[in-house]
Amino acid sequence: MESDIIKVYRFDGSELVVNADLIETVEATPDTVITLTTGKKIVVTDSVEVIIKRVVDYKQAIFRR
């Protein structure tokens, strides 16, 4: 797995990589909004459930190393 990033997608279809360790909250409002510990907010097309799965997968990969 690549470093500490997860991939998400903006509404224009472009891919964005986010540092999973910087995610503070993920909420559906109804769009999915990721809030980082820096205060920055990112609106993405991915569902909350998908983002949670990606973060969990990342964390599990870290502990397997």
Phi and psi restraints in degrees (value plus and minus 20) as a CYANA .aco file:
   2 GLU   PHI     -94.9   -54.9
   2 GLU   PSI     100.0   140.0
   3 SER   PHI      12.7    52.7
   3 SER   PSI    -145.2  -105.2
   4 ASP   PHI    -144.6  -104.6
   4 ASP   PSI      17.3    57.3
   5 ILE   PHI    -131.8   -91.8
   5 ILE   PSI     132.9   172.9
   6 ILE   PHI    -144.5  -104.5
   6 ILE   PSI     132.7   172.7
   7 LYS   PHI    -119.4   -79.4
   7 LYS   PSI     115.0   155.0
   8 VAL   PHI    -154.2  -114.2
   8 VAL   PSI     150.5   190.5
   9 TYR   PHI    -148.1  -108.1
   9 TYR   PSI     114.4   154.4
  10 ARG   PHI     -98.7   -58.7
  10 ARG   PSI     149.7   189.7
  11 PHE   PHI     -87.5   -47.5
  11 PHE   PSI     -41.4    -1.4
  12 ASP   PHI    -104.1   -64.1
  12 ASP   PSI     -17.0    23.0
  13 GLY   PHI      70.8   110.8
  13 GLY   PSI     -27.4    12.6
  14 SER   PHI     -94.9   -54.9
  14 SER   PSI     127.3   167.3
  15 GLU   PHI    -106.6   -66.6
  15 GLU   PSI     123.0   163.0
  16 LEU   PHI    -154.3  -114.3
  16 LEU   PSI     116.8   156.8
  17 VAL   PHI    -125.2   -85.2
  17 VAL   PSI     115.7   155.7
  18 VAL   PHI    -143.0  -103.0
  18 VAL   PSI     117.7   157.7
  19 ASN   PHI     -90.6   -50.6
  19 ASN   PSI      91.9   131.9
  20 ALA   PHI     -80.4   -40.4
  20 ALA   PSI     -49.8    -9.8
  21 ASP   PHI     -93.8   -53.8
  21 ASP   PSI     -33.5     6.5
  22 LEU   PHI    -116.3   -76.3
  22 LEU   PSI     -22.3    17.7
  23 ILE   PHI     -95.3   -55.3
  23 ILE   PSI     103.9   143.9
  24 GLU   PHI    -116.6   -76.6
  24 GLU   PSI     -69.2   -29.2
  25 THR   PHI    -162.6  -122.6
  25 THR   PSI     135.9   175.9
  26 VAL   PHI    -153.8  -113.8
  26 VAL   PSI     104.1   144.1
  27 GLU   PHI    -157.3  -117.3
  27 GLU   PSI     131.2   171.2
  28 ALA   PHI    -121.6   -81.6
  28 ALA   PSI     103.2   143.2
  29 THR   PHI    -152.5  -112.5
  29 THR   PSI       0.3    40.3
  30 PRO   PHI    -102.0   -62.0
  30 PRO   PSI     -36.7     3.3
  31 ASP   PHI     -89.7   -49.7
  31 ASP   PSI     135.4   175.4
  32 THR   PHI    -104.1   -64.1
  32 THR   PSI     105.1   145.1
  33 VAL   PHI    -138.3   -98.3
  33 VAL   PSI     102.9   142.9
  34 ILE   PHI    -119.7   -79.7
  34 ILE   PSI     106.1   146.1
  35 THR   PHI    -128.6   -88.6
  35 THR   PSI     107.4   147.4
  36 LEU   PHI    -112.5   -72.5
  36 LEU   PSI     142.3   182.3
  37 THR   PHI     -82.7   -42.7
  37 THR   PSI     -37.4     2.6
  38 THR   PHI    -100.3   -60.3
  38 THR   PSI     -29.3    10.7
  39 GLY   PHI      76.4   116.4
  39 GLY   PSI     -32.8     7.2
  40 LYS   PHI     -88.7   -48.7
  40 LYS   PSI     120.6   160.6
  41 LYS   PHI    -135.4   -95.4
  41 LYS   PSI     118.6   158.6
  42 ILE   PHI    -147.0  -107.0
  42 ILE   PSI     107.0   147.0
  43 VAL   PHI    -118.6   -78.6
  43 VAL   PSI     106.9   146.9
  44 VAL   PHI    -152.6  -112.6
  44 VAL   PSI     145.2   185.2
  45 THR   PHI    -104.3   -64.3
  45 THR   PSI     -41.5    -1.5
  46 ASP   PHI     -85.6   -45.6
  46 ASP   PSI     123.7   163.7
  47 SER   PHI     -95.5   -55.5
  47 SER   PSI     141.8   181.8
  48 VAL   PHI     -77.4   -37.4
  48 VAL   PSI     -63.1   -23.1
  49 GLU   PHI     -81.4   -41.4
  49 GLU   PSI     -61.4   -21.4
  50 VAL   PHI     -84.8   -44.8
  50 VAL   PSI     -62.6   -22.6
  51 ILE   PHI     -85.0   -45.0
  51 ILE   PSI     -62.4   -22.4
  52 ILE   PHI     -80.0   -40.0
  52 ILE   PSI     -64.9   -24.9
  53 LYS   PHI     -80.0   -40.0
  53 LYS   PSI     -63.2   -23.2
  54 ARG   PHI     -84.2   -44.2
  54 ARG   PSI     -60.6   -20.6
  55 VAL   PHI     -86.8   -46.8
  55 VAL   PSI     -63.7   -23.7
  56 VAL   PHI     -82.1   -42.1
  56 VAL   PSI     -64.9   -24.9
  57 ASP   PHI     -78.9   -38.9
  57 ASP   PSI     -62.8   -22.8
  58 TYR   PHI     -81.1   -41.1
  58 TYR   PSI     -68.7   -28.7
  59 LYS   PHI     -82.5   -42.5
  59 LYS   PSI     -61.2   -21.2
  60 GLN   PHI     -83.3   -43.3
  60 GLN   PSI     -58.4   -18.4
  61 ALA   PHI     -84.4   -44.4
  61 ALA   PSI     -56.6   -16.6
  62 ILE   PHI     -83.2   -43.2
  62 ILE   PSI     -64.4   -24.4
  63 PHE   PHI     -94.3   -54.3
  63 PHE   PSI     -37.1     2.9
  64 ARG   PHI    -103.0   -63.0
  64 ARG   PSI     -35.1     4.9
